[in-house]
Amino acid sequence: MKNKPKPDDRRDNVEKIQRNINYTIQNMELAEEMMDRTDNKKTKKELEAKNERRRDALNGMREEIRDEAIDRENGYK
């Protein structure tokens, strides 16, 4: 008996991406707070680098959410 892959269910992708965006923003804010509280230059540099990567990821997620929203409106054709 062959295993068949599950059909692609994209109905909740917009919500999942939005949740990831929210978590990423929350993590960025927490990192900013940590940077304000520490005097350790290495820690600050690492947190700044993480937030830069998070900004890049946010741009990608925002593009993806736009694409998914358009596809949802068009019925995922």
Contacts in CASP RR format, 6 or more apart in sequence:
PFRMAT RR
TARGET T0000
AUTHOR 0000-0000-0000
METHOD contacts of the structure
MODEL  1
MKNKPKPDDRRDNVEKIQRNINYTIQNMELAEEMMDRTDNKKTKKELEAK
NERRRDALNGMREEIRDEAIDRENGYK
10 68 0 8 1.000
10 71 0 8 1.000
10 72 0 8 1.000
10 76 0 8 1.000
11 72 0 8 1.000
13 68 0 8 1.000
13 72 0 8 1.000
14 65 0 8 1.000
14 68 0 8 1.000
14 69 0 8 1.000
14 72 0 8 1.000
17 61 0 8 1.000
17 64 0 8 1.000
17 65 0 8 1.000
17 68 0 8 1.000
18 65 0 8 1.000
20 61 0 8 1.000
21 58 0 8 1.000
21 61 0 8 1.000
21 62 0 8 1.000
21 65 0 8 1.000
24 54 0 8 1.000
24 57 0 8 1.000
24 58 0 8 1.000
24 61 0 8 1.000
25 58 0 8 1.000
27 54 0 8 1.000
28 51 0 8 1.000
28 54 0 8 1.000
28 55 0 8 1.000
31 47 0 8 1.000
31 50 0 8 1.000
31 51 0 8 1.000
31 54 0 8 1.000
32 47 0 8 1.000
32 51 0 8 1.000
34 43 0 8 1.000
34 47 0 8 1.000
35 43 0 8 1.000
35 44 0 8 1.000
35 47 0 8 1.000
35 48 0 8 1.000
38 44 0 8 1.000
71 77 0 8 1.000
END
